[in-house]
Amino acid sequence: MILVAVAAGGLLIGLVLSWQAARYAGLVWTIATLVVLASLFVQVAGALRRGDIGLDIVAALSMSAAIAFNEPLAGNVVGVMYAGGQLLEAFAEGRARREMTALMGRVSHSAMRYGSSGLEEVAISQIRPGDRLLVRQGEVLPVDGVVSGDAAALDMAALTGESLPRSVPPGGEALSGSTSMGAAFDLVASRSAAESTYAGVVRLVEAAQAIKAPMVRMADRFAMGFLLLTIGIAGLAWYLSEDPIRALAVLVVATPCPLILAVPVAIISGMSRAAAIGVLVKNGGMLEMLARVRTAVLDKTGTLTHGQAAVMDIRTTPAFAAETVLQAAASLDQASGHVVAAALVHVATERGLPLSKPESVQETPGTGIEGCVDGRRVVVGGSGFVQRTSGCDDPHALISPEMRASMTVAVAIDGVLAGMIVLKDQIRADAVSVLNDLRAAGIRRLVLASGDRVEIAQAVGRALGMDAVLGDLTPEAKVAAVRAEARDGPVMMVGDGVNDAPALAAADIGVAMGARGTASSSEAAGIVLLVDELAPLVKAIAIARRSHRIALQSVSVGLALSIGAMVVAACGYLQPLEGAILQEAIDVAVILNALRALR
């Protein structure tokens, strides 16, 4: 802003003086240009120390040449255009980052906690799981928790883009970053502030803002070539015409905006637009990859299904009662983050079964878990895992052939087969329509990859019309499946559990379902869906492709205009002052075009 004021002020004062005292006008223009040039030299020097050869050098050359060739008015106009371009860049990036910046600005710093002496205000860093908090109307939830007492009316727009408040009943989960829109309510913290949803979102946003996209780095590499081309055309014009003013006109009209501004503005605009609909893209490279992806590998449980399985039946061996089997399995599963484990814990709690604390727990992600409950060794998981780990009989003997197409959890206690829990997980109501939308968005191949038995995976795959179905997959097998699909082009992996994390990391782009999902899957993924729905992902693909298209369009059209203007200037048809004005017109047009990615 100060540079704009100095450059514009010098230009106006010089114009006034040119009518009354012309000999001082050039001095004023020169001084204003030198102020801008000094600031520019500092920026260029800093960039060179970082090994970054930017196109600001072109602006520095044009202003220096204008002063050297006694064209102070042209130099001052270039200074105004350069300072104005910096201001325009700041505005454009600020506008592009609006939704992401809004996320950053909603972090709570304190909360009202119930203590032994009543309510007390504490820093959110002091909140621990189990603490009871009072959330008043208009306050932002500081941590993830469970609503207690009355229902809560929450505005979740910052997380999901939803325009209407959502009612969360007592016992329902409330996410940090939401705003209380109704009466005050109590919240029982389920996570510390550092581990809560919103803290993870903020960390992802900070990382996203700090990383350059491949297209932006490509533009940086092109900058060197554009700089050499500009100097070459200017030198050739001077040599052939023996007129240094033509070289100055070429330098003045050479606009760096298509490369140094248009690409990052378009990419950041796309990331910001995606954040507004509840899709957090970690960096520009992920947005670009999302625009190119053609194959999607999707996990089943919690991704295409709700992941909230209902217990349909419990088959037991003669020595064990159904409640004993469920109680033992749910007690051990308290130590697991798997969605099926959460379902068993939920069912046991609903039935009023007291759960014991598990000890000496060892979990094989996506396969099973073992540990001690009330002094007894319990193994819970897939039939093969339980049989291998405990040495018990084949669990399949407990269920009928038709039940084998259902989701089952085997349970062994002290090395003896105790029972089989039969569950049913409903396919999401919008799964078919979303998969059709993915195909319409350009995804040519859809693959279902599940850790469940082949029969279950195939039943779901047939219902959804998947191109390929893979079942009984370990985390390592999921990685292998992703890499096999990558031979035909970029692959997107969508999942939500611990067992999906390696595959999410191995894919060209990993998408984690819901910020409430496991920390490992959200960390491994390049994109996090802030709601447990697939529909926003379809919109994000459209946003990514449009942003990518606009960035390429801005670069190609902008550079074509710039090179064309340089050729015209080299031929003597543009004076330096005219070139400076044309340069700014191209800059503004390119940036405004890049901002279209926000719509």
VOGU-3710 file (C-alpha; in Angstrom, 3 decimals, decimal comma):
1> milvavaagg> 0,000/0,000/0,000  2,847/2,419/0,850  4,624/1,687/-2,438  1,405/2,293/-4,359  0,955/5,631/-2,549  4,543/6,709/-3,254  4,474/5,690/-6,916  0,989/7,076/-7,599  1,712/10,250/-5,621  4,926/10,838/-7,550
11> lliglvlswq> 3,096/10,286/-10,845  0,342/12,791/-10,003  2,709/15,450/-8,601  4,929/15,097/-11,662  1,957/15,503/-13,992  0,926/18,704/-12,180  4,493/20,026/-12,287  4,765/19,226/-16,001  2,193/21,968/-16,655  3,830/24,575/-14,398
21> aaryaglvwt> 7,493/23,610/-13,870  8,388/20,926/-16,380  12,051/20,689/-15,347  11,056/19,382/-11,901  8,534/16,843/-13,154  11,214/14,414/-14,347  13,001/14,654/-10,985  9,820/13,791/-9,061  9,076/10,852/-11,374  12,661/9,607/-11,009
31> iatlvvlasl> 12,566/9,793/-7,197  9,253/7,922/-7,027  10,618/5,250/-9,382  13,810/4,865/-7,316  11,797/4,277/-4,123  9,870/1,448/-5,775  13,041/0,138/-7,399  14,884/0,023/-4,046  12,097/-2,081/-2,557  12,125/-4,305/-5,631
41> fvqvagalrr> 15,899/-4,832/-5,400  15,496/-6,007/-1,790  12,887/-8,553/-2,906  14,993/-9,728/-5,842  18,084/-10,107/-3,643  16,127/-12,170/-1,121  14,740/-14,374/-3,886  18,201/-14,926/-5,386  19,577/-15,944/-1,976  16,852/-18,617/-1,880
51> gdigldivaa> 17,828/-19,728/-5,372  14,613/-18,348/-6,843  15,114/-16,508/-10,134  11,797/-14,743/-10,498  10,272/-12,472/-13,078  10,486/-9,470/-10,761  13,878/-9,038/-12,436  12,051/-7,939/-15,604  10,317/-5,123/-13,702  13,634/-4,103/-12,133
61> lsmsaaiafn> 15,308/-4,015/-15,551  12,513/-1,959/-17,121  12,548/0,681/-14,355  16,346/0,858/-14,354  16,441/1,175/-18,153  13,770/3,901/-18,083  15,884/5,986/-15,710  19,071/5,258/-17,690  17,440/6,213/-21,022  15,911/9,397/-19,550
71> eplagnvvgv> 12,312/8,165/-19,704  11,289/9,031/-16,128  7,538/9,110/-16,843  7,609/5,578/-18,302  9,682/4,407/-15,328  7,229/5,947/-12,867  4,268/4,345/-14,671  6,005/0,960/-14,498  6,575/1,601/-10,778  2,870/2,323/-10,301
81> myaggqllea> 1,973/-0,776/-12,272  4,409/-2,950/-10,320  3,279/-1,678/-6,905  -0,342/-1,969/-8,020  0,329/-5,506/-9,209  1,699/-6,443/-5,782  -1,438/-5,022/-4,167  -3,622/-6,831/-6,700  -1,768/-10,073/-6,019  -2,328/-9,702/-2,269
91> faegrarrem> -6,024/-9,018/-2,849  -6,395/-11,956/-5,224  -4,653/-14,419/-2,905  -6,613/-13,097/0,072  -9,838/-13,519/-1,848  -8,782/-16,996/-2,961  -7,876/-18,083/0,578  -11,040/-16,667/2,129  -12,689/-19,954/3,147  -9,395/-21,436/4,326
101> talmgrvshs> -8,565/-18,298/6,340  -12,052/-18,408/7,840  -11,254/-21,895/9,144  -8,056/-20,626/10,746  -9,842/-17,759/12,482  -12,342/-19,898/14,392  -9,993/-21,533/16,880  -11,218/-21,240/20,484  -8,734/-20,193/23,146  -10,663/-20,867/26,351
111> amrygssgle> -13,700/-22,777/27,615  -16,006/-22,908/30,639  -15,329/-26,137/32,570  -17,236/-27,574/35,517  -14,883/-27,969/38,479  -15,154/-28,765/42,153  -16,008/-25,129/42,914  -18,343/-24,610/39,958  -17,688/-23,172/36,509  -14,192/-21,946/35,735
121> evaisqirpg> -12,654/-20,527/32,588  -9,649/-22,562/31,440  -7,351/-22,587/28,439  -8,350/-25,242/25,904  -4,931/-26,869/26,348  -6,044/-27,858/29,881  -9,151/-29,749/28,708  -8,920/-33,517/29,065  -11,236/-36,321/27,875  -14,125/-36,670/30,323
131> drllvrqgev> -14,178/-32,992/31,331  -17,663/-31,457/31,380  -17,904/-28,095/29,605  -20,609/-25,452/29,282  -21,063/-24,230/25,717  -23,027/-20,999/25,488  -24,946/-19,580/22,534  -22,619/-18,170/19,893  -19,520/-19,965/21,201  -17,310/-22,184/19,057
141> lpvdgvvsgd> -16,883/-25,727/20,394  -13,272/-26,011/21,609  -13,013/-29,829/21,499  -14,836/-32,864/20,156  -17,330/-34,239/22,628  -20,709/-35,766/23,405  -23,770/-33,591/23,975  -25,162/-34,015/27,494  -28,495/-32,883/28,875  -30,486/-30,970/26,256
151> aaaldmaalt> -30,043/-31,235/22,490  -27,653/-28,808/20,809  -28,267/-26,699/17,688  -24,933/-26,449/15,881  -23,829/-24,401/12,886  -21,313/-26,661/11,131  -20,808/-24,437/8,067  -17,089/-23,971/8,786  -16,582/-27,744/8,632  -19,145/-28,957/6,134
161> geslprsvpp> -20,481/-25,971/4,187  -24,026/-26,741/5,418  -26,122/-23,562/5,470  -28,650/-24,751/8,081  -27,906/-25,594/11,736  -27,927/-29,269/12,671  -29,685/-30,569/15,777  -27,512/-32,966/17,786  -29,455/-35,026/20,365  -28,174/-35,923/23,846
171> ggealsgsts> -25,480/-38,567/23,451  -24,690/-37,392/19,911  -21,200/-36,409/18,850  -20,418/-32,716/18,394  -17,323/-31,624/16,487  -14,956/-28,852/17,483  -15,172/-25,824/15,196  -18,987/-25,915/15,207  -20,860/-22,910/16,610  -23,673/-23,188/19,146
181> mgaafdlvas> -26,765/-21,518/17,671  -29,285/-22,391/20,389  -29,493/-22,503/24,152  -26,475/-23,347/26,265  -25,708/-27,042/26,673  -23,192/-29,300/28,369  -20,469/-31,033/26,381  -18,448/-33,968/27,720  -15,030/-33,835/26,059  -14,056/-36,988/24,190
191> rsaaestyag> -10,677/-35,734/22,966  -8,135/-33,139/24,006  -8,000/-29,935/21,980  -4,829/-31,019/20,174  -6,448/-34,291/19,053  -9,850/-32,861/18,131  -11,273/-32,533/14,653  -10,766/-28,801/14,301  -7,153/-28,861/15,449  -6,474/-31,429/12,732
201> vvrlveaaqa> -8,254/-29,248/10,187  -6,174/-26,220/11,175  -2,933/-28,220/10,892  -3,955/-29,392/7,416  -4,832/-25,838/6,354  -1,478/-24,523/7,579  0,311/-27,232/5,619  -1,805/-26,550/2,537  -0,940/-22,860/2,598  2,785/-23,538/2,870
211> ikapmvrmad> 3,279/-26,010/-0,009  3,645/-25,090/-3,652  1,742/-27,049/-6,241  3,684/-28,828/-9,040  2,094/-26,467/-11,562  3,325/-23,489/-9,525  6,842/-24,967/-9,417  6,586/-25,565/-13,171  5,707/-21,883/-13,580  8,796/-20,983/-11,526
221> rfamgflllt> 10,933/-23,009/-13,955  9,303/-21,341/-16,950  10,099/-17,956/-15,393  13,788/-18,358/-16,255  12,979/-19,110/-19,874  10,583/-16,170/-20,081  13,233/-13,874/-18,574  15,810/-14,956/-21,175  13,254/-14,562/-23,980  12,415/-11,034/-22,810
231> igiaglawyl> 16,064/-9,983/-22,664  16,702/-11,626/-26,039  13,838/-9,794/-27,782  14,844/-6,484/-26,141  18,495/-6,917/-27,133  17,615/-7,915/-30,707  15,281/-4,918/-31,080  18,016/-2,574/-29,875  20,633/-4,177/-32,120  18,551/-4,117/-35,285
241> sedpiralav> 17,019/-0,664/-34,808  19,896/0,947/-32,915  17,172/2,523/-30,784  17,421/1,777/-27,042  13,855/3,014/-26,529  12,574/-0,055/-28,385  14,435/-2,301/-25,932  12,919/-0,320/-23,073  9,428/-0,731/-24,560  9,950/-4,511/-24,731
251> lvvatpcpli> 11,066/-4,666/-21,102  8,157/-2,504/-19,977  5,486/-4,566/-21,757  6,867/-7,937/-20,610  4,341/-9,034/-18,015  5,196/-11,767/-15,518  1,653/-12,111/-14,152  0,512/-15,109/-16,220  3,265/-17,178/-14,629  3,888/-15,767/-11,165
261> lavpvaiisg> 0,315/-14,856/-10,254  -2,271/-16,669/-12,366  -1,280/-20,239/-11,516  -1,099/-19,906/-7,704  -4,248/-17,778/-7,627  -6,188/-20,377/-9,631  -4,879/-23,293/-7,540  -5,502/-21,555/-4,207  -8,949/-20,511/-5,421  -9,750/-24,145/-6,145
271> msraaaigvl> -8,506/-25,273/-2,728  -10,522/-22,542/-1,033  -13,655/-23,415/-3,013  -13,255/-27,075/-2,043  -12,841/-26,127/1,631  -16,136/-24,239/1,425  -17,988/-27,493/0,607  -16,259/-29,547/3,296  -13,361/-31,011/1,282  -9,959/-30,112/2,707
281> vknggmleml> -7,187/-30,469/0,114  -3,791/-30,562/1,824  -1,835/-28,880/-0,961  -2,021/-27,668/-4,530  -0,340/-30,814/-5,804  -3,241/-32,889/-4,501  -5,718/-30,578/-6,251  -3,851/-31,027/-9,528  -3,733/-34,803/-9,078  -7,464/-34,843/-8,327
291> arvrtavldk> -8,018/-33,212/-11,706  -6,103/-36,032/-13,442  -7,323/-39,132/-11,586  -9,127/-41,791/-13,653  -9,317/-44,818/-11,303  -10,903/-44,905/-7,845  -10,264/-47,686/-5,308  -12,829/-47,541/-2,506  -12,901/-49,247/0,870  -16,240/-50,794/1,834
301> tgtlthgqaa> -16,877/-50,433/5,558  -17,476/-46,815/6,544  -16,976/-45,611/2,970  -19,629/-47,243/0,792  -21,483/-48,554/3,833  -22,377/-46,680/7,013  -19,867/-48,590/9,116  -22,470/-48,795/11,883  -23,265/-52,477/11,710  -26,229/-53,882/13,587
311> vmdirttpaf> -25,896/-57,222/15,397  -28,273/-59,659/13,697  -27,389/-62,813/15,603  -24,866/-64,287/18,046  -24,067/-67,994/17,566  -22,195/-69,567/20,470  -20,615/-72,847/21,444  -22,290/-74,763/24,357  -19,878/-73,433/26,986  -20,659/-69,754/26,414
321> aaetvlqaaa> -23,752/-67,551/26,575  -24,448/-64,905/23,920  -24,117/-62,043/26,419  -20,755/-63,366/27,602  -19,415/-63,462/24,026  -20,666/-59,947/23,227  -19,391/-58,541/26,533  -15,904/-60,015/26,032  -15,685/-58,872/22,416  -16,950/-55,352/23,164
331> sldqasghvv> -14,637/-54,971/26,168  -11,601/-55,827/24,056  -12,808/-53,745/21,117  -12,765/-50,610/23,258  -9,070/-50,509/22,379  -9,734/-50,579/18,615  -10,595/-47,717/16,277  -12,247/-49,949/13,672  -15,853/-49,111/12,800  -17,005/-52,692/13,482
341> aaalvhvate> -15,380/-52,537/16,909  -17,265/-49,294/17,593  -20,502/-51,030/16,541  -19,952/-53,889/18,998  -19,181/-51,463/21,833  -22,340/-49,497/20,968  -24,553/-52,614/20,946  -23,122/-53,893/24,243  -23,657/-50,501/25,878  -27,239/-50,363/24,577
351> rglplskpes> -27,924/-53,781/26,123  -26,597/-52,587/29,474  -23,577/-54,907/29,554  -20,747/-53,673/31,821  -17,487/-53,402/29,877  -14,133/-54,175/31,435  -10,836/-52,496/30,741  -8,749/-54,408/28,155  -5,069/-55,081/28,854  -2,011/-56,267/26,896
361> vqetpgtgie> -3,767/-55,431/23,644  -2,250/-56,242/20,262  -4,130/-55,279/17,107  -3,510/-56,313/13,512  -5,202/-53,452/11,619  -8,085/-54,622/9,475  -7,761/-58,243/10,645  -8,297/-58,655/14,370  -7,334/-57,844/17,940  -6,194/-59,855/20,962
371> gcvdgrrvvv> -5,714/-59,032/24,612  -6,777/-59,778/28,188  -10,205/-59,004/29,649  -10,840/-59,788/33,319  -7,817/-62,079/33,325  -8,971/-64,108/30,288  -7,259/-64,074/26,904  -9,700/-62,879/24,252  -9,232/-62,879/20,474  -11,693/-61,032/18,219
381> ggsgfvqrts> -11,663/-60,622/14,440  -11,988/-62,461/11,167  -12,422/-66,235/11,313  -8,991/-66,996/9,878  -7,247/-64,584/12,254  -9,040/-65,930/15,343  -8,384/-69,555/14,372  -4,670/-68,912/13,704  -4,104/-66,752/16,768  -6,011/-68,791/19,357
391> gcddphalis> -5,663/-72,273/17,872  -9,416/-72,842/18,197  -11,794/-74,749/15,884  -13,028/-73,294/12,589  -15,560/-70,526/13,533  -17,475/-71,051/10,266  -18,895/-74,255/11,714  -21,174/-72,152/13,931  -23,074/-70,431/11,117  -25,212/-71,601/8,228
401> pemrasmtva> -23,988/-71,266/4,607  -26,415/-68,390/3,892  -24,978/-66,417/6,834  -21,510/-66,503/5,296  -22,477/-63,670/2,967  -23,012/-61,490/6,054  -20,363/-59,683/8,069  -19,184/-61,895/10,934  -16,855/-61,462/13,886  -15,343/-64,540/15,520
411> vaidgvlagm> -14,580/-64,610/19,252  -12,248/-66,978/21,107  -11,744/-67,000/24,881  -8,744/-68,719/26,479  -7,938/-70,567/23,254  -11,467/-71,949/22,851  -13,955/-70,883/20,195  -16,676/-68,925/22,014  -18,946/-67,712/19,236  -19,634/-65,852/16,028
421> ivlkdqirad> -21,335/-62,453/15,980  -23,324/-61,897/12,772  -23,684/-58,257/11,721  -25,272/-56,365/8,893  -23,908/-53,095/7,541  -26,250/-51,112/5,298  -25,019/-49,635/2,018  -25,240/-45,848/2,068  -28,472/-44,633/0,493  -26,592/-42,322/-1,860
431> avsvlndlra> -23,793/-44,771/-2,743  -25,140/-45,775/-6,170  -25,901/-42,215/-7,260  -22,523/-40,965/-6,025  -20,662/-43,718/-7,895  -22,614/-42,817/-11,046  -21,641/-39,190/-10,502  -17,992/-40,221/-10,150  -18,182/-41,929/-13,532  -19,807/-38,814/-15,008
441> agirrlvlas> -16,968/-36,745/-13,535  -14,412/-38,748/-15,512  -13,558/-41,727/-13,257  -13,326/-44,608/-15,714  -12,765/-47,514/-13,284  -14,247/-48,171/-9,837  -12,690/-50,875/-7,654  -14,032/-52,128/-4,308  -11,211/-53,150/-1,946  -12,305/-54,635/1,383
451> gdrveiaqav> -10,817/-56,480/4,305  -14,101/-58,382/4,656  -14,583/-61,839/3,219  -14,798/-62,161/-0,545  -18,466/-63,221/-0,414  -19,484/-60,055/1,483  -17,400/-57,779/-0,737  -18,821/-59,349/-3,900  -22,414/-58,941/-2,682  -21,828/-55,219/-2,090
461> gralgmdavl> -19,881/-54,866/-5,329  -22,689/-56,397/-7,377  -25,255/-54,113/-5,750  -23,165/-51,056/-6,577  -22,031/-52,048/-10,071  -18,296/-51,928/-9,348  -15,853/-52,766/-12,145  -13,769/-55,002/-9,871  -14,191/-56,406/-6,352  -11,355/-57,479/-4,054
471> gdltpeakva> -11,997/-59,091/-0,666  -10,054/-60,594/2,254  -7,426/-57,897/1,837  -4,803/-57,194/4,474  -3,394/-53,631/4,603  -0,420/-54,871/2,567  -2,743/-56,423/-0,016  -4,630/-53,131/-0,333  -1,344/-51,380/-1,076  -0,573/-53,983/-3,742
481> avraeardgp> -4,038/-53,512/-5,260  -3,564/-49,747/-5,450  -0,157/-50,116/-7,093  -1,537/-52,620/-9,594  -4,249/-50,154/-10,631  -1,657/-47,362/-10,941  -0,255/-49,005/-14,083  -3,247/-47,614/-15,997  -3,007/-44,035/-14,714  -3,385/-41,950/-11,546
491> vmmvgdgvnd> -5,293/-43,746/-8,763  -7,451/-42,302/-6,003  -7,915/-44,376/-2,838  -10,890/-43,611/-0,562  -11,007/-45,049/2,966  -11,506/-44,243/6,634  -9,785/-46,748/8,903  -6,348/-47,551/10,299  -6,075/-50,430/7,848  -6,589/-47,992/4,951
501> apalaaadig> -3,720/-45,674/5,894  -0,949/-47,551/3,999  -3,097/-47,708/0,841  -4,030/-44,021/1,179  -0,335/-43,167/1,341  0,532/-45,464/-1,587  -2,139/-44,037/-3,913  -1,475/-41,045/-6,154  -4,104/-39,313/-4,061  -5,641/-40,600/-0,826
511> vamgargtas> -9,049/-39,445/0,398  -9,942/-39,941/4,074  -13,629/-40,168/4,927  -14,500/-37,665/7,637  -12,209/-35,688/9,913  -13,632/-37,837/12,727  -11,924/-40,864/11,158  -8,732/-42,289/12,503  -5,775/-39,946/12,797  -3,565/-42,271/10,754
521> sseaagivll> -5,911/-42,263/7,757  -6,324/-38,467/7,849  -2,569/-37,957/8,110  -1,821/-40,386/5,263  -4,452/-38,909/2,946  -3,969/-35,941/0,627  -7,634/-34,976/0,948  -9,900/-35,134/3,990  -13,687/-35,079/3,658  -14,952/-33,164/6,669
531> vdelaplvka> -18,250/-35,050/6,567  -18,813/-38,783/6,250  -20,332/-38,475/2,793  -18,971/-39,138/-0,685  -21,060/-36,516/-2,490  -18,672/-33,588/-1,748  -15,839/-35,564/-3,363  -17,656/-35,486/-6,708  -17,973/-31,714/-6,455  -14,299/-31,434/-5,483
541> iaiarrshri> -13,254/-33,322/-8,626  -15,231/-30,858/-10,737  -13,625/-27,941/-8,864  -10,136/-29,421/-9,326  -10,590/-29,910/-13,063  -12,005/-26,441/-13,532  -9,180/-24,844/-11,502  -6,573/-26,777/-13,484  -8,198/-25,739/-16,754  -8,373/-22,081/-15,722
551> alqsvsvgla> -4,718/-22,080/-14,595  -3,547/-23,493/-17,930  -5,818/-21,089/-19,799  -4,476/-18,095/-17,864  -0,871/-19,078/-18,511  -1,258/-19,841/-22,218  -3,412/-16,819/-23,096  -1,460/-14,469/-20,826  1,918/-15,504/-22,204  0,649/-15,313/-25,776
561> lsigamvvaa> -0,541/-11,749/-25,173  2,727/-10,819/-23,461  4,954/-12,251/-26,193  2,767/-10,665/-28,881  3,030/-7,280/-27,156  6,825/-7,646/-26,904  7,083/-8,325/-30,635  4,911/-5,267/-31,391  7,090/-3,140/-29,096  10,274/-4,502/-30,707
571> cgylqplega> 8,950/-3,411/-34,106  8,511/0,141/-32,831  4,712/0,254/-32,637  4,551/0,657/-28,853  6,185/3,397/-26,815  7,327/2,619/-23,251  4,416/4,495/-21,661  1,883/2,701/-23,857  3,597/-0,594/-23,109  3,329/-0,050/-19,344
581> ilqeaidvav> -0,413/0,565/-19,591  -0,881/-2,492/-21,827  1,157/-4,590/-19,417  -1,134/-3,711/-16,532  -4,226/-4,465/-18,614  -2,890/-7,964/-19,339  -2,065/-8,503/-15,651  -5,529/-7,509/-14,479  -7,233/-9,648/-17,133  -5,171/-12,718/-16,228
591> ilnalralr> -5,741/-12,410/-12,472  -9,478/-11,823/-12,878  -9,628/-14,916/-15,086  -7,769/-16,973/-12,453  -10,249/-15,857/-9,788  -13,018/-17,524/-11,794  -11,928/-20,736/-10,045  -13,698/-19,434/-6,927  -17,093/-19,679/-8,597
//
